Each structure stands twice: as structure tokens, then as C-alpha cells.
Amino acid sequence: MEYITIGNVRIKKTAALAPMAGVADTAFRTVMKRFGAAYCVGEMASCKGLCYNSAKSSELLALTDAERPAAVQLFGCEPEFAAGAVEIAERYSPDIIDLNAGCPVPKVAGSGSGSALMKEPKLFGEMVTALVKAAHVPVTVKIRAGWDAEHINACDIAHIAEECGAAAVAVHARTKTQMYSGKADRGIIARVKQTVKIPVIGNGDVDSVESCEAMYRETGCDLVMIGRGACGDPWLFRDIDDFYTGRPRQPAPTLAERLSVLRQHIELLVSCSGEYTGMKQARAQAAFYFKGMPGAAKYRGLCGKLSALSDLYALIELIEKEKNI
């Protein structure tokens, strides 16, 4: 087994879980870690929100020992809030602090944060510098290929991050305007890897052992990061871990196994967030587990009506009855 080091943090060179706002919460991260995710990054929290004592922002920073090594992720475009945000973030003992300079959603990028920072290299550098100066743990950065096809500047931005003290850079090889459509351009990750000396994490379109291996082989990246490909499929991390440790590939999970993990996942989500809030979040989380299953559309529709754990148990019972489990 190979390892990479980010600052003083040692991580297995298998696959990490990408930060996903509204998806990769504590329960999601814990389940993925149980199945072999080498490293995970929490949901992004606003630097400004933290400094203004936003309880909602602070909740996003909570980490459990079961998730480690793990990072908290911050976003913002005002360096004057960086030190205060870091001070609050470090109360949660993160192994790493990550700056989001890649989020493409209008609410974030439209305010000058996330991927919009890639249009402002000077400001981006000031944000990285301010975070590095304040932090007692390694600071990393997550970026995109660029703003659009005419402004591919991941190499330049990664170089600035390195010059300003970032310990690693993660590259989602799509532009901001692509959002999550089209294909990730692995060639961009390869060029970033050739540009900087700090570790480069490759992200985009990894949803199998084969695509993970291709990401490593085609880009030379130091670590692969998986986002949407892991939704409803924690076994992906197991299979990748088996591949890189030389263990035989295990059979795909049975429907009974999928339903068992689904139940554990949602019960953990409810224990973290309470039944009312947790079951709202569970509607999307549960639906992921039915990808590719015959009758998936029907079951996903029923997931949209989940309001209590008893609803989940009834859904699982229905599926078991219909599928003769």
C-alpha cells in the first residue's frame, strides 16, 4: 500500500471522498469511511458566517474520530475573515483545512466565492495566504479547470496556491460553466501535476475501480477524489481499497446488503440530525441506493415521501416483499 503526505497528514493512496454540500454530511462521510474512503472533506462553511457566529455554519465543521483523517472546508472571498474562521474551525480539531475555490453554484460563485475566485488570482492568493498564516494544520485548495472553456487557468491558480503555502491542490477537471455536465478533462489534472510540486488530487468522473485506476495512470495525480460516484455506493471505496491492496475483487452487494446499509446510513443520519431534519435529508440519500435497480423509479418516488424512520422501515419491507428477499 502506498501513502501520500499532506503536510503532516498521512493518507492511503486509494480514494478520498470529495466535499459535497448538502450530501457529504457526518453520516454520509462515516459510512464511506467504514467502507474504505482514505480521507474525507466536510461540507463547506462560510468564513464570514463563522465570524458572525452563524450556528448553521458552525454545525458544518463537526468531525468525529470515525471520519479521520478529515478536513473541514471553508469558503469566502474576504481575506479579513480568514483568521477568525480558522480559529473557529480549529476548535473542531480538523486534520486539514480546505479552501473551496471550485463550487460552481450561483449562490456561492455569484457572491465572488467558490469558483469565482479563479477569476481573481490576486484575491485568491490573498485568501490562501490568510488561511495558511492563521492555521496550525495544513491548508489545501479545491479548484476547477477554470471559469469556462476560454479561461482554463487551473495551472496558474495551482501555482499561486503553492506559492502562498497550500499543502495540496484538488482539481475537479470541469469548468464552472460546465457545472456537472460533459466530461472531466483529465489532461488538465495532468498539466497541474506537471506545474506544481505539492500533491495534486484528481477529481471528476470516477465511479469504478477502472476509472480510478485510469485517473491515476493518465494524470499522475497523488490521490483520487470521488464525489457523485460514491452516492449510494460505499462499496466503491471497498473495491478500490481491495484493488490497491492486492485483495481479490468481492462480489457486488446483494439487494439485501444494499438495504441493510441503507438502513444503517439513515439511522445514523437521524441520530446526528434528529428525526425531523434527518428524514428530510434522507429523501435524497435513500434514493441514491436504488441506482440501476429494476423498479428504481418507483422506489425513488417513495423516498421523496419519507418523514419518519417508520416510513423507511415500511419502504424496506415493501422492497423485500416485492423482491422476495
HELIX and SHEET records of a PDB file:
HELIX    1   1 THR A   26  ARG A   34  1                                   9    
HELIX    2   2 CYS A   47  CYS A   51  1                                   5    
HELIX    3   3 ALA A   55  GLU A   59  1                                   5    
HELIX    4   4 ASP A   65  GLU A   67  5                                   3    
HELIX    5   5 PRO A   79  PHE A   81  5                                   3    
HELIX    6   6 ALA A   82  ALA A   89  1                                   8    
HELIX    7   7 GLU A   90  TYR A   92  5                                   3    
HELIX    8   8 PRO A  106  ALA A  109  1                                   4    
HELIX    9   9 GLY A  114  LYS A  119  5                                   6    
HELIX   10  10 PRO A  121  ALA A  134  1                                  14    
HELIX   11  11 ALA A  154  GLU A  163  1                                  10    
HELIX   12  12 ARG A  186  THR A  195  1                                  10    
HELIX   13  13 VAL A  209  THR A  219  1                                  11    
HELIX   14  14 ARG A  228  ALA A  230  5                                   3    
HELIX   15  15 TRP A  235  THR A  245  1                                  11    
HELIX   16  16 LEU A  255  SER A  273  1                                  19    
HELIX   17  17 GLU A  275  PHE A  288  1                                  14    
HELIX   18  18 ALA A  296  CYS A  303  1                                   8    
HELIX   19  19 LEU A  309  GLU A  322  1                                  14    
SHEET    1   A 2 TYR A   3  ILE A   6  0                                        
SHEET    2   A 2 VAL A   9  LYS A  12 -1                                        
SHEET    1   B 8 ALA A  15  LEU A  17  0                                        
SHEET    2   B 8 LEU A 223  ILE A 226  1                                        
SHEET    3   B 8 VAL A 200  ASN A 203  1                                        
SHEET    4   B 8 ALA A 168  THR A 175  1                                        
SHEET    5   B 8 VAL A 139  GLY A 146  1                                        
SHEET    6   B 8 ILE A  96  ALA A 101  1                                        
SHEET    7   B 8 ALA A  70  PHE A  75  1                                        
SHEET    8   B 8 CYS A  40  SER A  46  1                                        
END                                                                             
